[in-house]
């Protein structure tokens, strides 16, 4: 994952976990992350679709967790925002006449899938609450 989507999503979720009774605005969240609120709204949309948060519109609008931070794992957040392989991209057009080139992407697929499963398993053992408890 060669972008900041996961870090942004975890930041959002941590802020929401620290204020479970409040509806936080995308502008306020963006101020903490120091990014444009549009980026926050995009990730909020993804997290809402995954069932981890709820939002309301209007003057008293904002976002909060849909369930307890104890009931959300970091791996759920990872799966919700994952859009690339942990190890990067495969080679686009390897030479099919080469003994390595003709098979490289097949073997890379296996390697990528195994690595992704290890990451998901590792993150699955950590709850959002455990992560949030690290902050004062």
C-alpha positions in Angstrom: 0.0 0.0 0.0 2.0 2.9 -1.3 -0.3 5.7 -0.1 -1.6 7.2 3.0 -5.2 5.9 2.9 -4.6 3.4 5.7 -2.9 5.9 8.0 -5.6 8.5 7.3 -8.4 5.9 8.0 -6.7 4.8 11.3 -6.3 8.5 12.3 -10.0 9.2 11.6 -11.1 6.1 13.5 -8.8 6.9 16.5 -10.2 10.4 16.7 -13.8 9.0 16.7 -12.8 6.3 19.3 -11.5 9.1 21.6 -14.8 10.9 21.4 -17.4 8.2 21.2 -20.4 10.3 22.2 -19.6 13.2 19.8 -20.3 13.7 16.1 -17.0 15.0 14.7 -17.0 17.1 11.5 -14.8 16.3 8.6 -13.3 19.8 8.9 -12.3 19.2 12.5 -10.9 15.7 11.6 -9.0 17.2 8.7 -7.5 19.8 11.1 -6.0 17.0 13.1 -4.7 15.1 10.1 -3.6 18.4 8.4 -5.3 17.5 5.1 -8.1 18.8 3.0 -11.5 17.9 4.3 -12.4 16.4 0.9 -9.8 13.6 1.6 -11.4 13.0 5.0 -14.9 12.9 3.5 -13.7 10.3 0.9 -12.4 8.0 3.6 -15.4 8.6 5.8 -17.6 7.4 2.9 -15.6 4.2 2.6 -15.6 3.6 6.4 -19.4 4.2 6.5 -19.9 1.8 3.6 -17.9 -0.8 5.6 -20.3 -0.3 8.6 -17.8 1.0 11.0 -19.1 4.6 11.3 -22.3 6.6 11.0 -22.8 10.1 9.8 -25.5 12.7 10.0 -26.0 15.8 7.8 -26.8 19.4 8.7 -25.8 22.0 11.3 -25.3 19.3 14.0 -23.8 16.9 11.5 -20.7 14.8 11.8 -19.4 11.3 12.2 -19.1 8.8 15.0 -18.3 5.1 15.4 -21.2 2.8 14.6 -20.0 0.3 17.2 -17.7 0.1 20.1 -13.9 0.6 19.4 -13.4 -2.8 21.1 -15.5 -4.4 18.4 -13.5 -2.9 15.5 -10.2 -4.5 14.5 -7.4 -2.7 12.7 -7.6 -5.3 10.0 -11.2 -4.3 9.3 -10.0 -0.7 8.7 -7.2 -2.1 6.5 -9.5 -4.2 4.4 -11.9 -1.3 4.0 -9.3 1.1 2.5 -6.9 -1.4 0.8 -6.6 -0.6 -2.8 -3.1 -1.9 -3.7 -1.0 -4.9 -2.7 1.3 -4.5 0.3 4.3 -5.3 -1.9 3.4 -3.1 -4.8 2.4 -3.8 -8.3 3.3 -6.7 -10.6 5.3 -6.3 -13.7 3.0 -5.1 -16.5 4.4 -6.8 -19.6 7.1 -9.3 -18.8 8.6 -11.1 -21.8 6.6 -14.3 -22.4 9.6 -15.8 -24.2 11.7 -15.6 -21.1 11.5 -18.6 -18.6 11.2 -16.1 -15.7 9.1 -13.5 -17.5 6.4 -15.9 -18.6 5.7 -17.1 -15.0 6.8 -14.2 -12.8 3.3 -12.7 -12.3 1.8 -16.1 -11.3 4.4 -16.6 -8.6 4.2 -12.9 -7.5 0.4 -13.4 -7.1 1.0 -16.2 -4.7 3.6 -14.1 -2.8 1.3 -11.1 -2.6 -1.7 -13.1 -1.4 0.4 -14.8 1.3 1.8 -11.5 2.5 -1.6 -9.8 2.5 -3.0 -12.6 4.6 -0.1 -12.3 7.1 -0.8 -8.5 7.4 -4.6 -9.1 7.9 -3.9 -11.8 10.5 -1.4 -9.5 12.4 -3.8 -6.5 12.3 -6.8 -8.7 13.3 -5.3 -9.3 16.7 -5.5 -5.5 17.5 -8.7 -3.7 18.3 -9.2 0.0 17.6 -9.6 0.5 21.3 -6.2 -1.1 22.0 -4.6 1.2 19.4 -6.5 4.3 20.8 -5.4 3.5 24.4 -1.8 4.4 23.4 -2.8 8.1 23.1 -3.3 10.3 26.2 
